[in-house]
Amino acid sequence: MREFTSAEAELRYRQRSLIPLNIFVALLCAVAALSILFMPLMQIDVDSLSYLLTQQQEDSTEEGSLSVADVLTDAGLTVSLNGMDFIRLGTEEDPITQLVGKVGDSFSAQAETLAAKTVVIAAAESTGMEIKTETVEKVNNALTGLEEASTDEEVDSAISSILDSIKEDFPVEQTQAWDDEQIRSTVRDMYDKTVAQNEGEFSAEAFICVNASEALNESGSGTGEVYTNFSDMMTGMSGTVVNTDEISSQIPDVVFLIAAGAIGFFALVWAILFLFAFFHMFARNKRFMMWYVKLFGFLPCLIFGVAPLLAGKFIQDATLAAALGAVSTFAWISGACYILLWLVSILWAFPIKHRIRKLKREL
């Protein structure tokens, strides 16, 4: 055990021994605050929701017909909202429309896979064949060739590659009745429309959005606009794709404002503790209070992690329980930091602080 010549010498030593603690707590707070702001607090697995949607549509959808759920299933698509997204939504005049646009941005990240799957499902619709992941991957690669094509010959060659990729995994007796030239002509027309609307550029996202919005416009259910990306398309067609007015009436804007304020507060308490821990490293008195983080720091994990998990276990409604099961979160990071903070406080900080208070009383 270390010996000291005086209480003052031991006090100085104990104060210096808090520096590693301050560094550790500062790092812990930085991780917690940044995870709340920039890691997904709510992450929705669209695959799980699309399976749920498929089950709901089984009675109303004709066999072999193309559905949104079919396209989204197994696309690896997730929709995430981090703390900054919640804060931005809380400051928007029309948060529901902005949220729909955010979902569209997530769709854009998987545009090529969605486009490939749409093409394969459309082909399978006329044959009654099962959709294979391998076929989607082949068409995905062929679509990449179409994006890179710069001459008419390369475009036609890429379109032929798409058709060949599909026919490789379909029985000959199912595809021999196809009019290959007509199919190539149809795809070429869709390609030309896409390029014309997308400033001379082709992309899988624009391919879907341009042709889908034009088809809806022709059927009378569109908006009259032709969209080239999912965000604009979903925002522009929010009245038909998603009834934003109905949702807004059920979820007032003040809910988003409260959520933004709460998340900002949760990040702020960690940020305050970070500042105290950091600046007290250079101060004579290196002790600082942690009570405000201990009081509120567990709430993000409780709200976004524990509550949906428990609700999914106990809710009787199978549809709602399945929807909650599709939601995950990274709020566990701040939850782990909260537990570590308690352990550090009890096992590391408290004994040193207790000894410092005793030495000060002696002095």
C-alpha positions as CSV (number, residue, x, y, z in Angstrom):
1,M,0.0,0.0,0.0
2,R,1.3,3.4,-0.9
3,E,2.4,5.7,2.0
4,F,2.1,9.4,2.0
5,T,3.9,12.1,4.0
6,S,0.8,14.1,4.6
7,A,-3.0,14.3,4.0
8,E,-2.3,17.0,1.4
9,A,0.1,14.7,-0.6
10,E,-2.5,11.9,-0.6
11,L,-5.2,14.3,-1.6
12,R,-3.2,15.5,-4.6
13,Y,-2.5,11.9,-5.5
14,R,-6.2,10.9,-5.3
15,Q,-7.2,13.9,-7.4
16,R,-4.7,12.9,-10.1
17,S,-5.9,9.3,-10.0
18,L,-9.3,10.6,-11.2
19,I,-7.8,11.6,-14.6
20,P,-8.0,8.1,-16.1
21,L,-11.6,7.9,-14.8
22,N,-12.5,11.2,-16.4
23,I,-11.0,10.1,-19.7
24,F,-13.0,6.8,-19.6
25,V,-16.3,8.6,-18.7
26,A,-15.7,11.2,-21.4
27,L,-15.3,8.5,-24.0
28,L,-18.3,6.7,-22.7
29,C,-20.5,9.8,-22.9
30,A,-19.3,10.6,-26.4
31,V,-20.2,7.1,-27.6
32,A,-23.6,7.3,-26.0
33,A,-24.5,10.8,-27.2
34,L,-23.3,10.1,-30.8
35,S,-25.2,6.8,-30.9
36,I,-28.4,8.5,-29.9
37,L,-28.0,11.2,-32.6
38,F,-26.5,9.3,-35.5
39,M,-27.2,5.5,-35.1
40,P,-30.7,4.2,-36.0
41,L,-33.1,4.5,-33.0
42,M,-35.8,2.9,-35.1
43,Q,-34.9,0.4,-37.9
44,I,-37.7,-1.3,-39.8
45,D,-37.0,-4.6,-41.5
46,V,-39.1,-4.2,-44.7
47,D,-38.7,-7.9,-45.5
48,S,-40.6,-8.8,-42.3
49,L,-43.3,-6.2,-43.0
50,S,-43.7,-7.4,-46.6
51,Y,-44.2,-11.0,-45.4
52,L,-46.9,-9.6,-43.2
53,L,-48.4,-7.6,-46.1
54,T,-48.4,-10.7,-48.3
55,Q,-50.4,-12.6,-45.7
56,Q,-52.9,-9.8,-45.5
57,Q,-53.3,-9.8,-49.3
58,E,-53.7,-13.5,-49.8
59,D,-57.4,-13.4,-49.9
60,S,-57.7,-10.2,-52.1
61,T,-54.8,-10.7,-54.5
62,E,-55.3,-12.9,-57.6
63,E,-52.8,-15.8,-58.0
64,G,-49.8,-14.8,-60.0
65,S,-50.4,-11.1,-59.9
66,L,-47.7,-8.6,-59.1
67,S,-47.9,-7.1,-55.6
68,V,-45.7,-4.5,-53.7
69,A,-45.1,-7.1,-51.1
70,D,-43.6,-9.5,-53.6
71,V,-41.2,-6.9,-54.8
72,L,-40.1,-5.9,-51.3
73,T,-39.7,-9.4,-49.9
74,D,-36.1,-10.6,-49.6
75,A,-34.9,-7.3,-51.1
76,G,-32.7,-6.7,-48.0
77,L,-34.4,-3.3,-47.5
78,T,-34.4,-1.5,-44.2
79,V,-35.8,2.0,-43.3
80,S,-33.9,3.7,-40.5
81,L,-34.5,6.8,-38.4
82,N,-31.8,8.1,-36.2
83,G,-32.0,10.9,-33.6
84,M,-31.2,13.6,-36.1
85,D,-34.0,12.4,-38.3
86,F,-36.4,12.7,-35.4
87,I,-35.1,16.2,-34.7
88,R,-35.5,17.3,-38.3
89,L,-39.0,15.8,-38.4
90,G,-39.9,17.8,-35.3
91,T,-38.9,21.0,-37.0
92,E,-40.7,20.4,-40.3
93,E,-44.1,22.0,-41.1
94,D,-45.3,18.7,-42.7
95,P,-43.4,15.9,-40.9
96,I,-45.5,13.0,-42.3
97,T,-44.7,14.0,-45.9
98,Q,-41.0,14.4,-45.0
99,L,-41.2,10.9,-43.4
100,V,-42.6,9.4,-46.6
101,G,-39.7,11.1,-48.5
102,K,-37.3,9.5,-46.0
103,V,-38.7,6.1,-46.7
104,G,-38.2,6.8,-50.4
105,D,-34.6,7.6,-49.8
106,S,-34.2,4.1,-48.3
107,F,-35.8,2.6,-51.4
108,S,-33.3,4.5,-53.5
109,A,-30.5,2.6,-51.8
110,Q,-31.9,-0.7,-53.0
111,A,-33.1,0.5,-56.4
112,E,-31.2,-2.0,-58.5
113,T,-32.4,-5.0,-56.5
114,L,-36.0,-3.7,-56.6
115,A,-35.8,-3.1,-60.3
116,A,-34.4,-6.6,-61.0
117,K,-37.0,-8.2,-58.8
118,T,-39.8,-6.3,-60.6
119,V,-38.6,-7.5,-64.0
120,V,-38.4,-11.1,-62.8
121,I,-41.8,-11.0,-61.1
122,A,-43.4,-9.5,-64.2
123,A,-41.9,-12.3,-66.3
124,A,-43.0,-15.0,-63.8
125,E,-46.5,-13.6,-63.8
126,S,-47.2,-15.0,-67.3
127,T,-45.7,-18.4,-66.5
128,G,-46.7,-19.1,-63.0
129,M,-43.1,-20.0,-62.2
130,E,-41.5,-19.6,-58.8
131,I,-39.2,-16.5,-58.4
132,K,-35.6,-17.5,-57.8
133,T,-33.0,-15.4,-56.0
134,E,-30.4,-16.5,-58.6
135,T,-32.6,-15.1,-61.4
136,V,-32.9,-11.7,-59.6
137,E,-29.1,-11.6,-59.2
138,K,-28.6,-12.3,-62.9
139,V,-31.0,-9.6,-64.0
140,N,-29.4,-7.2,-61.5
141,N,-26.1,-7.7,-63.2
142,A,-27.7,-7.3,-66.6
143,L,-29.3,-4.0,-65.4
144,T,-25.8,-2.8,-64.4
145,G,-24.8,-3.4,-68.0
146,L,-27.7,-1.3,-69.2
147,E,-26.7,1.6,-66.9
148,E,-23.2,1.5,-68.4
149,A,-24.3,1.3,-72.0
150,S,-23.4,4.4,-74.1
151,T,-24.4,3.4,-77.6
152,D,-27.6,2.0,-79.2
153,E,-25.8,-1.3,-79.8
154,E,-24.7,-1.6,-76.2
155,V,-28.2,-0.8,-75.0
156,D,-29.8,-3.5,-77.3
157,S,-27.1,-6.0,-76.2
158,A,-27.8,-5.2,-72.5
159,I,-31.6,-5.7,-73.1
160,S,-30.9,-9.0,-74.7
161,S,-28.8,-10.0,-71.7
162,I,-31.7,-9.2,-69.4
163,L,-34.0,-11.4,-71.5
164,D,-31.4,-14.2,-71.7
165,S,-30.9,-14.1,-67.9
166,I,-34.6,-14.6,-67.3
167,K,-34.9,-17.4,-69.8
168,E,-31.9,-19.3,-68.3
169,D,-34.0,-20.1,-65.2
170,F,-37.4,-20.7,-66.9
171,P,-38.3,-23.9,-68.6
172,V,-38.2,-23.8,-72.4
173,E,-41.9,-24.8,-72.7
174,Q,-42.8,-21.8,-70.6
175,T,-40.7,-19.3,-72.6
176,Q,-41.0,-20.6,-76.2
177,A,-44.3,-18.8,-76.7
178,W,-42.6,-15.4,-75.8
179,D,-42.2,-12.9,-78.6
180,D,-38.6,-12.0,-78.0
181,E,-38.6,-9.1,-80.4
182,Q,-41.7,-7.6,-78.9
183,I,-40.3,-7.9,-75.4
184,R,-37.0,-6.2,-76.5
185,S,-39.0,-3.5,-78.2
186,T,-41.1,-2.9,-75.1
187,V,-38.0,-2.8,-72.8
188,R,-36.3,-0.4,-75.2
189,D,-39.3,1.9,-75.2
190,M,-39.2,1.9,-71.4
191,Y,-35.4,2.6,-71.5
192,D,-36.0,5.5,-73.9
193,K,-38.7,7.0,-71.7
194,T,-36.4,6.8,-68.7
195,V,-33.5,8.5,-70.4
196,A,-35.8,11.2,-71.8
197,Q,-37.2,12.0,-68.4
198,N,-33.9,11.7,-66.5
199,E,-31.7,14.2,-68.3
200,G,-30.2,11.7,-70.7
201,E,-29.1,9.3,-67.9
202,F,-30.3,5.8,-67.2
203,S,-30.6,4.3,-63.7
204,A,-32.5,1.4,-62.2
205,E,-34.3,3.8,-59.8
206,A,-35.4,6.1,-62.6
207,F,-36.4,3.1,-64.7
208,I,-38.9,2.0,-62.1
209,C,-40.1,5.5,-61.1
210,V,-40.5,6.9,-64.6
211,N,-42.5,3.9,-66.0
212,A,-44.5,3.4,-62.8
213,S,-45.6,7.1,-62.6
214,E,-46.4,7.2,-66.3
215,A,-48.5,4.0,-66.0
216,L,-50.4,5.5,-63.1
217,N,-50.9,8.7,-64.9
218,E,-52.4,6.8,-67.9
219,S,-54.7,4.9,-65.6
220,G,-55.9,8.2,-64.0
221,S,-54.6,7.3,-60.5
222,G,-51.3,9.3,-60.8
223,T,-50.6,13.0,-60.2
224,G,-49.7,13.9,-63.8
225,E,-46.0,14.3,-62.8
226,V,-43.3,11.9,-63.9
227,Y,-40.8,11.1,-61.1
228,T,-37.2,9.9,-61.5
229,N,-36.5,8.9,-57.8
230,F,-38.3,7.2,-55.0
231,S,-38.2,10.1,-52.6
232,D,-40.0,12.6,-55.0
233,M,-42.3,9.9,-56.2
234,M,-43.5,8.8,-52.7
235,T,-43.7,12.4,-51.5
236,G,-45.6,13.6,-54.6
237,M,-47.9,10.6,-54.6
238,S,-48.4,10.6,-50.8
239,G,-52.1,11.2,-51.3
240,T,-52.5,7.9,-53.2
241,V,-49.7,5.7,-52.0
242,V,-50.1,6.8,-48.4
243,N,-53.0,8.9,-47.0
244,T,-50.8,11.5,-45.3
245,D,-53.8,13.6,-44.4
246,E,-55.4,10.8,-42.5
247,I,-52.2,9.9,-40.7
248,S,-51.6,13.6,-39.8
249,S,-55.0,13.7,-38.3
250,Q,-54.2,10.7,-36.1
251,I,-50.6,11.8,-35.3
252,P,-50.5,15.5,-34.5
253,D,-47.3,17.4,-35.4
254,V,-46.7,18.1,-31.7
255,V,-45.9,14.4,-31.3
256,F,-42.9,14.8,-33.6
257,L,-41.9,18.0,-31.7
258,I,-42.1,16.2,-28.4
259,A,-40.1,13.3,-29.8
260,A,-37.4,15.7,-31.2
261,G,-37.2,17.5,-27.8
262,A,-36.9,14.2,-25.9
263,I,-34.2,12.8,-28.1
264,G,-32.3,16.1,-28.0
265,F,-32.6,16.1,-24.2
266,F,-31.3,12.5,-23.9
267,A,-28.3,13.4,-26.1
268,L,-27.7,16.6,-24.1
269,V,-27.4,15.0,-20.7
270,W,-24.7,12.7,-22.0
271,A,-23.0,15.7,-23.7
272,I,-23.1,17.7,-20.5
273,L,-21.4,14.9,-18.6
274,F,-18.8,14.6,-21.4
275,L,-18.0,18.3,-20.9
276,F,-17.7,18.0,-17.2
277,A,-15.5,14.9,-17.4
278,F,-13.3,16.5,-20.1
279,F,-12.8,19.9,-18.5
280,H,-12.4,18.6,-14.9
281,M,-9.3,16.7,-16.2
282,F,-7.6,20.1,-16.2
283,A,-9.2,21.6,-13.1
284,R,-7.8,21.3,-9.6
285,N,-11.0,19.6,-8.4
286,K,-11.4,16.6,-10.7
287,R,-14.7,15.3,-9.2
288,F,-18.0,15.8,-11.1
289,M,-21.7,14.8,-10.7
290,M,-23.3,12.0,-12.7
291,W,-26.8,12.0,-11.2
292,Y,-28.6,13.5,-14.2
293,V,-27.4,10.8,-16.6
294,K,-28.2,8.1,-14.1
295,L,-31.7,9.5,-13.8
296,F,-32.4,9.8,-17.5
297,G,-29.8,7.9,-19.4
298,F,-31.7,4.6,-19.5
299,L,-34.8,6.1,-21.3
300,P,-33.7,5.8,-25.0
301,C,-33.0,2.1,-24.6
302,L,-36.3,1.6,-22.6
303,I,-38.4,3.5,-25.2
304,F,-36.9,2.2,-28.4
305,G,-35.6,-1.2,-27.3
306,V,-37.3,-2.7,-24.3
307,A,-40.8,-1.3,-24.7
308,P,-41.4,-2.6,-28.3
309,L,-39.8,-5.9,-27.4
310,L,-42.1,-6.4,-24.4
311,A,-45.1,-5.1,-26.3
312,G,-44.5,-7.6,-29.1
313,K,-44.5,-10.5,-26.6
314,F,-47.7,-9.5,-24.8
315,I,-49.9,-7.9,-27.5
316,Q,-52.6,-10.3,-28.6
317,D,-53.1,-8.7,-32.0
318,A,-51.0,-10.9,-34.3
319,T,-50.6,-8.2,-37.0
320,L,-49.5,-5.5,-34.6
321,A,-47.1,-8.0,-32.8
322,A,-45.6,-8.9,-36.1
323,A,-45.1,-5.3,-37.1
324,L,-43.4,-4.6,-33.7
325,G,-41.2,-7.7,-34.4
326,A,-39.9,-6.0,-37.6
327,V,-38.6,-3.0,-35.6
328,S,-35.1,-3.0,-34.1
329,T,-32.9,-0.3,-32.6
330,F,-29.3,0.7,-31.9
331,A,-30.4,2.4,-28.6
332,W,-28.8,-0.6,-26.9
333,I,-25.5,1.2,-27.3
334,S,-26.5,4.0,-25.0
335,G,-28.1,1.4,-22.7
336,A,-24.8,-0.5,-22.5
337,C,-23.0,2.9,-21.8
338,Y,-25.6,3.5,-19.0
339,I,-24.8,0.2,-17.3
340,L,-21.1,0.8,-17.7
341,L,-21.5,4.2,-16.1
342,W,-23.1,2.7,-13.1
343,L,-20.4,0.1,-12.7
344,V,-17.7,2.7,-13.1
345,S,-19.4,5.0,-10.6
346,I,-19.8,2.2,-8.0
347,L,-16.5,0.3,-8.4
348,W,-14.1,3.0,-9.5
349,A,-15.3,6.6,-8.9
350,F,-17.1,6.1,-5.5
351,P,-14.1,4.7,-3.5
352,I,-11.8,7.5,-4.8
353,K,-14.3,10.3,-4.2
354,H,-15.2,8.9,-0.7
355,R,-11.5,9.0,0.2
356,I,-11.1,12.6,-1.2
357,R,-14.0,13.8,0.9
358,K,-12.5,12.2,4.0
359,L,-9.1,13.8,3.4
360,K,-10.8,17.2,2.9
361,R,-12.6,16.8,6.2
362,E,-9.2,16.0,7.9
363,L,-7.6,19.0,6.4
